[in-house]
Amino acid sequence: MSKDSTKDLYKLISQISVYALGKRKPDAVTVRRMKNTAAGFIKDSAANCATARGLIACIEGHYEEAVKQHTLATKLNKNPHHVMHYAVSMRTLGYPAEAYRLVQSVMSQMPDQMGLLSAEISLSFESGHYEDVLRFHDEMLRIKLENVPTNVLLFVYFSNLLLERNIESSVFPVIANLFESIHDKYQTEPFDSYAIEFNPENKGELFYWVTTTADEQTIAVMNAELASEIALLKYDLDDYHTGFRAPQTSSAVISTDKLNQYLFDMNAQRTQSRL
């Protein structure tokens, strides 16, 4: 697969996941925009195009079209990740047994333990099975896997946050919609990158910043409006903070060692509570 096409596919998938996670359908304008994006993949990778169309059909609730497009993608390209996306659609549409069968069918093609467990964690998180995320992470700890991808650790962190802090998963699509509406209101555009800061010394708080093209004065106004809207939400978000900011000259990244240690400690607490 072309790197550019794959990057664009995963950007589209992140948008689709907002609706899959919230178990709601996008409006007609959003669907049309997504389908136009998917159509743009056809010249570079017909398989990526079919996978994208399958995922879009999934969040529209069109089972037969989702199966048709995902089946086409797996025939056009044997990359097992197309099967994993197929499984995401099946689990989202309410067919967990079929999703499990699809995952099992590509296990032999993903023999490395890191790749397999990372894929399982990603699939479980995207389909809202947060307890499965923790189970697969427990397995990573048991076999002492090292250098776990940061995005996988974040899936584990968010799953812990959702389960331990009783945060409802439905809040994240709501927040995503707030970001989108504020961007539209002030006619600004988000950058492709997101800045994440993790502070385990302060109750494990996560700071999730969306970088934007707006100037500093506009960003201040946008953040004030975002904070006001989030304050009205009936969710406990004490450990989750988010907002707009301009791109930084020095990128703020997560300290993987601290994040790993924090998740290890949380796992130990869960294990102790079971005794």
C-alpha positions in Angstrom: 0.0 0.0 0.0 1.2 3.5 -0.7 2.3 5.3 2.4 0.3 8.4 1.4 -2.9 6.5 0.7 -2.5 4.5 3.9 -1.9 7.7 6.0 -5.1 9.3 4.5 -7.0 6.0 5.1 -6.1 6.1 8.8 -7.0 9.7 9.1 -10.5 8.9 7.6 -10.7 5.9 10.0 -10.1 8.1 13.0 -13.1 10.3 11.8 -15.3 7.2 11.2 -14.4 5.8 14.7 -16.0 8.9 16.3 -19.3 7.7 15.0 -18.7 4.0 15.5 -17.7 4.6 19.1 -20.8 6.8 19.7 -23.0 4.3 17.9 -24.6 7.0 15.9 -24.9 7.9 12.2 -23.2 10.9 10.6 -25.3 13.5 8.8 -25.7 13.4 5.0 -23.1 16.1 4.5 -20.5 14.3 6.6 -21.2 11.0 4.8 -20.8 12.7 1.4 -17.5 14.2 2.4 -16.2 10.8 3.7 -17.3 9.1 0.5 -15.5 11.7 -1.6 -12.4 11.1 0.4 -12.7 7.3 0.0 -13.2 7.7 -3.8 -9.9 9.6 -3.9 -8.1 6.4 -2.9 -9.1 4.5 -6.0 -6.2 5.4 -8.2 -3.6 4.8 -5.6 -5.1 1.7 -3.9 -8.4 0.1 -4.8 -8.2 -1.9 -1.6 -7.9 1.1 0.6 -10.9 2.6 -1.2 -12.9 -0.5 -0.6 -12.0 -0.7 3.1 -12.9 3.0 3.6 -16.3 2.4 1.8 -16.9 -0.7 4.0 -16.3 1.3 7.2 -18.5 4.1 6.0 -21.3 1.6 5.2 -20.8 0.2 8.7 -21.5 3.6 10.4 -24.5 4.1 8.1 -25.8 0.7 9.4 -25.7 -0.9 5.9 -24.5 -4.5 6.7 -24.7 -5.9 3.2 -22.7 -3.0 1.6 -20.1 -3.2 4.4 -19.6 -6.9 3.8 -19.4 -6.4 0.0 -16.8 -3.6 0.3 -14.7 -5.3 2.9 -14.7 -8.6 1.0 -13.6 -6.7 -2.1 -10.7 -5.1 -0.1 -9.5 -8.5 1.2 -9.5 -9.9 -2.4 -7.6 -6.9 -3.8 -4.9 -6.9 -1.1 -3.8 -9.7 1.2 -2.6 -7.3 3.9 -4.2 -8.6 7.1 -5.0 -5.1 8.3 -7.8 -5.0 5.7 -9.3 -8.0 7.5 -8.9 -6.3 10.9 -10.9 -3.3 9.6 -13.5 -5.8 8.3 -13.7 -7.2 11.8 -14.1 -3.7 13.3 -17.2 -3.2 11.0 -18.7 -6.5 12.0 -18.3 -5.9 15.7 -19.7 -2.3 15.3 -22.7 -3.7 13.4 -23.4 -6.2 16.2 -21.7 -9.4 14.9 -19.0 -10.1 17.5 -18.7 -13.8 16.5 -18.0 -12.9 12.9 -15.5 -10.3 14.1 -13.7 -12.8 16.2 -13.6 -15.3 13.3 -12.0 -12.6 11.0 -9.4 -11.8 13.6 -8.5 -15.5 14.1 -8.2 -15.9 10.3 -5.3 -13.5 10.1 -3.5 -14.5 13.3 -1.1 -16.8 11.4 -0.2 -13.9 9.2 0.7 -11.8 12.2 2.9 -14.2 14.1 4.8 -11.6 16.1 3.3 -11.2 19.6 3.6 -7.4 19.6 1.8 -7.0 16.3 -1.0 -9.4 17.2 -1.7 -8.0 20.7 -1.4 -4.4 19.4 -4.0 -5.2 16.7 -6.3 -6.9 19.2 -6.1 -3.9 21.6 -6.8 -1.5 18.7 -9.7 -3.5 17.5 -11.2 -3.9 21.0 -10.8 -0.2 21.7 -12.3 0.9 18.4 -15.3 -1.4 18.9 -15.9 -0.3 22.5 -14.7 -3.5 24.3 -12.6 -1.8 26.9 -12.3 -4.8 29.3 -10.8 -6.8 26.4 -8.2 -4.0 25.9 -7.1 -4.4 29.5 -7.1 -8.2 29.1 -4.7 -8.0 26.1 -2.5 -5.5 27.9 -2.3 -7.9 30.9 -1.0 -10.5 28.4 1.6 -8.0 27.2 2.8 -7.5 30.8 2.8 -11.3 31.4 5.1 -12.1 28.5 7.1 -8.9 29.2 6.8 -7.3 25.8 8.9 -4.1 25.5 8.7 -1.0 23.3 4.9 -1.2 23.0 3.7 1.5 20.5 2.6 4.7 22.2 -0.8 4.7 20.4 -1.5 1.2 21.9 -0.6 2.4 25.4 -3.0 5.3 24.9 -5.8 2.9 24.0 -5.0 1.1 27.3 -4.9 4.4 29.2 -8.3 5.5 27.8 -9.8 2.1 28.6 -8.6 2.4 32.2 -10.0 5.9 32.3 -13.3 4.8 31.0 -13.7 1.9 33.3 -12.0 3.1 36.5 -13.3 6.7 36.4 -16.7 5.6 35.1 -16.4 8.0 32.1 -19.0 7.1 29.5 -17.5 6.4 26.1 -20.3 8.5 24.5 -18.5 11.7 25.7 -15.7 11.5 23.1 -17.9 11.8 20.0 -19.6 14.8 21.8 -16.3 16.5 22.4 -15.2 15.7 18.8 -18.3 17.4 17.5 -17.6 20.4 19.7 -14.1 20.7 18.2 -15.6 20.5 14.7 -18.4 23.0 15.3 -16.0 25.6 16.9 -13.5 25.1 13.9 -16.4 25.8 11.6 -17.6 28.8 13.5 -14.2 30.5 13.5 -13.4 29.3 10.0 -10.1 27.7 11.1 -8.6 24.4 10.1 -7.1 21.7 12.3 -3.6 20.4 11.5 -3.1 16.7 11.0 -1.0 16.4 14.2 -2.2 16.3 17.8 0.0 17.2 20.8 -0.4 15.0 23.8 1.1 15.6 27.3 0.8 13.0 30.0 1.3 13.8 33.7 1.3 10.7 35.9 2.6 12.7 38.9 -0.7 14.6 38.9 -3.3 11.7 39.1 -2.3 10.5 35.7 -4.0 13.4 33.9 -3.9 13.4 30.1 -3.8 16.7 28.2 -5.0 16.3 24.6 -4.3 19.4 22.4 -5.7 19.8 18.9 -3.4 22.0 16.9 -5.0 24.6 14.7 -4.3 27.3 12.1 -5.9 30.1 14.3 -3.9 32.9 15.8 -3.3 33.1 19.5 -6.2 35.5 20.2 -8.7 33.4 18.3 -7.4 30.3 20.1 -8.0 31.9 23.5 -11.6 32.6 22.4 -12.1 29.1 21.0 -10.8 27.5 24.2 -13.0 29.6 26.4 -16.0 28.6 24.3 -14.9 24.9 24.4 -14.4 25.0 28.2 -17.9 26.5 28.6 -19.5 23.8 26.5 -17.6 20.9 28.2 -18.6 22.3 31.6 -22.2 21.8 30.6 -21.7 18.1 29.9 -22.9 15.7 32.5 -19.7 13.6 32.6 -16.8 13.3 35.1 -13.8 14.6 33.2 -11.5 15.4 36.1 -8.6 13.3 34.6 -9.1 14.4 31.0 -8.2 17.8 29.6 -8.4 19.1 26.0 -8.2 22.2 24.0 -6.9 24.1 21.0 -3.4 25.4 20.6 -0.9 26.5 17.9 1.8 24.0 16.7 4.8 24.1 19.1 8.4 24.5 17.9 9.3 21.7 20.3 6.7 18.9 20.1 5.2 17.8 23.3 5.3 14.0 23.4 4.4 11.4 26.0 7.1 10.0 28.2 6.6 6.4 27.3 8.5 5.1 30.3 6.2 7.1 32.7 3.1 6.0 30.8 4.3 2.4 30.9 4.9 2.6 34.6 1.6 4.2 35.3 -0.2 1.5 33.4 1.8 -1.2 35.2 0.8 0.3 38.5 -2.8 0.4 37.5 -2.6 -3.2 36.4 -1.1 -4.1 39.8 -4.0 -2.3 41.5 -6.6 -4.3 39.5 -4.8 -7.5 40.3 -4.7 -6.7 44.0 -8.4 -5.8 44.0 -9.3 -9.3 42.6 -7.5 -11.1 45.5 
